[in-house]
Amino acid sequence: MAVQIDPTSYRNLDIKAHDDGVWVVTLNRPTKRNALDIDTIEELVTFFSAAPRAGVRAVVLAGAGDHFCAGLDLIEHHDEDRSPADFMHVCLRWHEAFNKMEYGGVPVIAALQGAVVGGGLELASSAHVRVMDQSAYFALPEGQRGLFTGGGATIRVTDLVGKARMIDMMLTGRVYQGQEAVDLGLAQYIVEGSSMDKAMELARKAAQNLPLSNFAICSAVSHMQNMSAMDAAYAEAVVAGVVNTQPDARARLAAFADKSGARVRPNAE
C-alpha cells in the first residue's frame, strides 16, 4: 500500500523530493557537526521505513555544513546518563534505521564531506554507494573515548576494510582520507569538487532503473551475504526468476535485441 511522506514533519532531517524520483535527505544539525541524537535516529527510521512504499526511486544522503556526521551525540549521551539497558535499546534503534537503509530496496547514495566519524561512518556504511570529496575523513575513535561501536560498525565497516583494519581504527584512532580511503573501500568515488553533485548524478542514473531491479540489488545482495553459499545460490536463483521475467523489462530487452538500446562501452558516461 502506497504511503505519503510529509517533509515538513521532520525537524532534524531536511527532506526534498525531485520530480525524477530522487529524494535528498540532509542531516540538519550543522552546529553539532550533524551528530546523531535519538530524535534524528527516529526520523531516519520513519523516512526509510516509508521510502520503499512512497515511490522514492533513489536517495541522496548528505550532511548540512562542513561535515557529514561526527557520530553519536556525546553531549546527549553524557547528559542522559543511560543505564546499560537504556543504551542497548538506543543501539537497537540505530540498527533499525541502518537496516532500513541497507535492506530497504531503495538505492542510497551518501555524499560525504568533512567528518565521517564513529556513528557517522556506521551511517555512511549503511548506504549502497559512498561519494567523498577531498575534505572527507574517516575514523572510529571509540577506543580513545572509552566507548565501543553500537551502530553496526563491527559488521559493515569490517565488511568494507577487513577485521584487522577495523580493530586498528578503533584501537589507535587512525584516520583515513583521500585516495587511500577509496582504495580501502570506505568510499567508491572521490571527487575534486562537490560530493553532492556526483551523488546526485549517480542517484539519477540509478533512479532510471526499474524499481524491482533496484529493490533486488539493494536488498537481496545484503541478505545473500548473510547466508551460506548454497542458500545464497538458491535465493539468487529465486530472485532472478522474479526480476528477470518482470513485464516492465520487456521493452528494455527488446531494445537490446534489436540493437536500439545503449551498449556498454569502456569509459562510457
N, C-alpha and C positions, 0 to 999 in steps of 0.2 A: 504494500500500500504506500502510495506517494506521501511524503511529508513536506512541510514548508519550513524553511529556515528564515528566521527573522533576525537580520544582522543587528538591529537596534537593541536586541535583548542581551547583547554581550557587553560586558564592561571592561574586561581585561584583554579581549581579543578585538581587533579591528577587522571586520569581515566585509569584503567587497566581491560581488558577483559580476562576471563579464558575460557578454552575450554569447561567446563561444563555449560556454560551459566551464570555463576556468574560474575558480574562486581563489582569492588571495586572503589568507588568514595570517594576520600580523600580531605577534605578541606585543602588547601595547603598554609596557611598563618601563619606558626607557630610562627613567630616573633610577630604577632598580636594576639596570642592565638586563631587564626582562627576566629577572629571577622568577622561578615558578613557586607561587604560593598555592594554597589548596583551592582557592577560588578560580585561579587560572586553569588548574588541572581539571576542575569540574566543567569549565567551559569547553575545554578540549574534548572531554568525554561526550558532552552534549552535541557538539558540532560533528565530530567524526562518527557518532552513532547515527546521526541523521543523514550525513552526506551520501551514502550509497542509495538511499531511497528518495533523495531530493533532486535528482537529475544532475548532480555535480559530476562533471566529466574529468576534472583534474584539479588538484590543489597546489598552490604555491604557499609554502610555509616560511614566514620571514619574521624578523625582529625589528622593531622600531628603534631608530637611533643608531649608535655606533656598534652595537653588539647584538648578536643573535640571541644568546641566552647564557647567563652566568650560572645557571643551575638552581639548586634548591634555595629558596628564600631563607637564608640562615638567620635573619633577624626574626622572622615569624617563628622559625623552629626554636630559637632561643627563648622567645617570649612565651610561647605556648607551653614550654617545659613538659612535653608529652611523655606519657608512660610508654613502656615498650609496646603494649597492645595498641595504644593510640597510633604510634608511629607505624606499626605494622599495617594498620588499615589505611594510613596515608599512602604507604608504598603500594598497596593493592589498588588504590585509585590511580596512581601513576601507571601501573601495569595495565589497568583498564583503558586509560587514554591511549597509551602507546600501542597496545594490541589492536585497538580500533583503527589506528593509523595503518599499521603493518598488514593486518589481515582483513581490512575492510573492503578491499577490492577497488578503491579509487586511487589512482596514481597520486603520490605526494612527492613534490619536488621541493627540497629545502634550499633556500637562498641564504648563504652563511656569510657573516662578516664579524670581525672582532671576536669576542669571547664565544667559544663553543665548548663550555667547560662543565664538568661534573654532570649534573642532571640535564644541562643543555646539550651535552654530547649524547646522552641517553635519548633525548628527544630527537636530535638530528639523525641518530642511527635507526630510528623508527621510520624515517622517510625512505622511499624507494630509490630516490636519486638525490645526491647532495652536490650543490654547486658552491664553491668557495671563491671569495675574492682574495686579493693579496693581503688584506688585513686580518683574515681569519686565523685563529689558532685554537688548538685542541688540547685539552688536558683533563686529567682525573685527579684532582688534588685531595681526594678524601683522606688519604693517609696522614697528610700534614694537619688536617683539621679534626682528627680524632673520629672520623666517620667511616662508613662503608657504603658502597653504592646500593641503592634501593629501587632504582627505576629500570633495571634490565641491562645495565652495562655488562654484567658478567655473562650475559647471553649475546647481546647484539654487538657490543664493541669487541668482545672476544671473537665473534664470527668475522669481524672486519679485519682485525690486526693480529689475531692469534693470542694464545694464552700467555706466552712469555712477555710480549709487549704490553698486554693489558696489565699484568702484575707489575711490570716495571713502571708504567704510568702511575699506578696507584701508590706504589712504594716511594717513588722518588719525586713525583710531581712533574715528570718530564713533559715538555711542551713540544708539539709537532705543528709545523706550519709550512706553507709554500708547497713546492712540488713533492717534498718528502711525504707530506700528508696524503697527497693523491696517490703516490706510489704505494703507500701502506694500505690504501682502501678507505681512508676516513672520508674522502670525497671522490667523486668520479670526474669532476670538472674543476679547473681553476681558470679564472679569467682576470684580465688586466683591469677591466672596468667594473661594471656593476654585476654582482651575482644575481640580483633581481632580474635584470634584463635577460640573462642566459636562462634562468629558471623559468621565466615566462615563455621564452621560445620553446623550451623543452616541454612545458606543460601544454602549450597549444598544439604541439606535434602529437603528444600522447592523447589529447582530447579528440583528435581526429580518428583514432582507432574506434572500433566497435566496443561499446561498453562491456559486453560479455567477455570479449577477449581481454580487455584491461582487468576486468574482475578476476579472471583466471590468473593472469600474470601477477597481479598484485595481492593475491591471497593464496593460490594453490602452491606456488613455489615455496613460500614460507612454511605452509603446512607440510609439504613433502620433505622439507629439510628436517622435520621432527620425526619422520618415520624411518623404519628400516628400509633398506634398498628394495626389498621385494614388495613391501607395502607401498612405497613411493612409486614404483613402476606400475603397480596396479592402479593406484589413484591417478597417475598421469594418463594412463590409457582411458580411464573413465572420463576425466575432464576433457581430454582431446576428443573423445567421442561426442560430447555435448557441444563443445565450442566449434569444432571443425565442421559441423553439419548445420550450424545456425543459418536460418534463412537469410538473414541480413548480410551474410558473407557472400552470397551467390553472385551479386553484381561485381564484387571485387575479384572473385575467382574468374568470372567471365572476362574481365578486363585483362587479367594476367594471361588467360588462354588465348585471347585474340591480339595480344601484344599492344593493347592500348593503354595498359596500366604502367605506372612508373617501375623502372627496373632498378635493382640495387647496383650501385656503381661505387668504386673506391672514391673516398673523399667527397661523395655527393652531399649536397645540402638538402 
